[in-house]
Structure formats: C-alpha cells, structure tokens
Amino acid sequence: MISHVLPTYNRAPIAFEKGEGAWAIATDGSRYLDLGSGIAVNVLGHANPDLVAALTEQAGRIWHVSNLYQIPQQERLADLLVEHTFADTVFITNSGTEAAELAIKMVRKYWHDQGQDRTEILTFEGAFHGRSTGAIAAAGSEKMVKGFGPLMPGFRQLPWGDLDALEAAITDRTAAVMIEPVQGEGGIRPLSDADLQQIRALCDKHGALLVLDEVQCGMGRTGRLFAHEYAGITPDIMMVAKGIGGGFPLGAVLATEKAAAGMVAGTHGSTYGGNPLACAVGARVMEIVADDAFLAEVNRKAALFRQKLEGLVAAHPDVFECVRGQGLMLGLKCKAAPADLVKAGYAQHLLTVPAADNTLRLLPPLNITDEEIAEAVARLDRAAASLA
Ligand SMILES: *Cc1c(COP(=O)(O)O)cnc(C)c1O
C-alpha cells in the first residue's frame, strides 16, 4: 500500500523535533551536528533568536496580503537585495524552482519584446534548477526527466565547464546562458573566476543574457554574499532561494532593469510570493548575512574547516579523493558514491548530504563555531574509519 506521504524520497529513519544553532535534536533526545542545514537553507542555524523574533513579531501583525496591495516588508527585502547586488529590481518567490521558472520566462519575454526569435537557453550537464517541468528540461539529466516527457523545448545542455563547447554553441540566436557558479547537486563543482569571466564575455559578444542560479551557492555560502562576486562580473538575471529565508520558504529573482523590461503588469504573479511573513524573515537574514564582518567570519571559519578537511582526506586516502568548493560550501570527493558515508555519519550523530559525482556535501550553518567545526571533523574521521 502506498504511504500517505507520496513516497518520492528515500528517507533516513530519523525525525527531529527541535534545533539549536548547528544542532538538530531527534525525537529520542539525541543531538545531531548538522552539516546539511536542510540543504544550505538554515544559514543562521536552527531557531536563531533574531529570526524567531522577526517571524513571531510579524506573525502577530499580519501573515498574508495579496500582491493586489502594497507590501512594505516585500519592498524592504527588495531594497536590501538591490542595495547589495547588481540588481535593479526583484520578484519574490516561495522557492528556487519558482525563481527558475520566472528567470526562464523573463529571458523569453526579453527577446520577444525585442522582436527577435531567440529562444534557446544554454545550460550545463550536472545542473540542478528545480523539479518543475521547465526546470527539469533546463537541467536535462536523464534521472530527472525520464518518464516526464514531452520536455519543454528551448534548452541545450553542454558539458560542465567546457568553454570550448560553449563558444561553439553560442550564437547571435542564443537567448541566454544559465549556470550555477558552483554546482550544488552536481557535486560542489565551482567554476573558476576565469571561466565565469569568459562566460560573461561570450554572452556580451553575442548579446545573450547571463542567468546565474545562486539558489544554493548564494547568501554568503561561499564567503561572499553571492558567489559570482569573486569573478568581478555581474549577471543579467539571478535566482536566489534556500539560504535567503533562513528556513522559511522564500526565493527571489533579481534582474537588471534592461533584462526585466518585458515584465510589465500582468505578465507574472504569485499568490504567496512576497508575503509579509516570509519577507520579514528574509529581510532579517539579509541584514545579518550581507554584513562585511559576518562574511569575514565565514571566510575565517571556512579556511579552518578546509585545513582540517585536507588532513582528513590525507588520513583516509581509500575513502576520500579531495576537498573542493568555496567558503562553507564544501565537498568531499569520495572514491565511491557517498551513501555509506552519509549512513556512517548518522551513526556518529552527524548530518551530511550526498551529491552527484561521488561527493559528500558539507553545508554547515554560516555561524557554526570553531569548536563545532573541530567536532564535525572528529565525527567525519570516525565515520570514515568505520567504513574500512
Ligand atoms: C535547490 C535548488 C533549486 C530549487 O530550489 P527549490 O527551493 O527546491 O525549488 C534550484 N537551483 C539550485 C542550484 C538549487 O540548489
């Protein structure tokens, strides 16, 4: 008999009833050190007092207001995002998938309004942009699309990081290039600054829009507010979600005035998108994370964590190949699929997340302490040793 919850996930037999910072407390009272953060979502840890205050304060006032009216909390969040990024304008969504859908619509509308037949969006193998029909067509992975055809047309996948393939594929008919600066689900695979600069240059040469998916790598995860800042380039459109709500469902599409020009009244909408509750939390997350001192701490801790992980890899050469990633978006490339290692982590009361390309993802809350980093590495060490 089918479970009452649609069985689309292989779930571990653990349930959590409480959280405190980097710790998730299970129903049996045991404490798990959380290096998954709900997949890069809980950027400020569990039950962060500032976020609880922002949420409960707003919850006592008004939860939901239609976009038929002005929403000051939404304007505040948009102001903060514009102030700290390349963007001129922002649409607030409830998830990363919805952000991807709007990004695709925005690209199409841009070229439609230019009177040009440019609909092809170039994407990359190993990409993840969500699970809607549009987002699976964009990523094109066999695993995600099988059985869900016909696929939405207009996407072409290129080998990951293959700039020769991009140069050969991009033409004056290309609508956009859509890419994650650091692939998350694909296995914590960062693009080099030089690659990102070259992608921007190729888009400029052919007039194509550059769409960056920073749903996983954004919001301070890499040590900059957004990962593309390292390369000194800016996109035309960017998707954000996961970390921006600190655990409350929230996403956004950021765009330049030019790229967004076609999105006039009536062209897009959302019942819940930009509601006061989500935006009150999102604005508080932005105030905390977009702070230079906070980001400097993320970088300091990331260097400490990485150094310890290099030692871990050296100590278990039969389990690990290397460390990769940037900031606190780290991956341990393993010799085999990391499913057993994730399980061995559970036995050590440690939460990690598997990814493609034999990679174990480590995505701790950005405010994890030095002591917790040392404890996490000790638990990873025991988990790896238990596999031998
Ligand atoms: C998680 C993710 C998405 C989809 O976000 P949802 O909130 O799950 O819809 C899109 N792009 C990237 C890079 C992601 O990591």
The ligand as a MOL file (V3000), in Angstrom:
LIG
                    3D

  0  0  0     0  0            999 V3000
M  V30 BEGIN CTAB
M  V30 COUNTS 15 15 0 0 0
M  V30 BEGIN ATOM
M  V30 1 C 17.6310 23.6790 -4.5790 0
M  V30 2 C 17.9620 24.3160 -5.8760 0
M  V30 3 C 16.9500 24.7650 -6.7470 0
M  V30 4 C 15.4920 24.5220 -6.4810 0
M  V30 5 O 15.0550 25.1600 -5.3170 0
M  V30 6 P 13.7100 24.6700 -4.5700 0
M  V30 7 O 13.5410 25.6720 -3.4790 0
M  V30 8 O 13.9540 23.2690 -4.0940 0
M  V30 9 O 12.6030 24.7250 -5.5420 0
M  V30 10 C 17.3380 25.4300 -7.9020 0
M  V30 11 N 18.6350 25.6260 -8.1820 0
M  V30 12 C 19.6280 25.2090 -7.3750 0
M  V30 13 C 21.0490 25.4860 -7.7270 0
M  V30 14 C 19.3280 24.5190 -6.2040 0
M  V30 15 O 20.3130 24.0820 -5.4010 0
M  V30 END ATOM
M  V30 BEGIN BOND
M  V30 1 1 1 2
M  V30 2 1 2 3
M  V30 3 2 2 14
M  V30 4 1 3 4
M  V30 5 2 3 10
M  V30 6 1 4 5
M  V30 7 1 5 6
M  V30 8 2 6 7
M  V30 9 1 6 8
M  V30 10 1 6 9
M  V30 11 1 10 11
M  V30 12 2 11 12
M  V30 13 1 12 13
M  V30 14 1 12 14
M  V30 15 1 14 15
M  V30 END BOND
M  V30 END CTAB
M  END
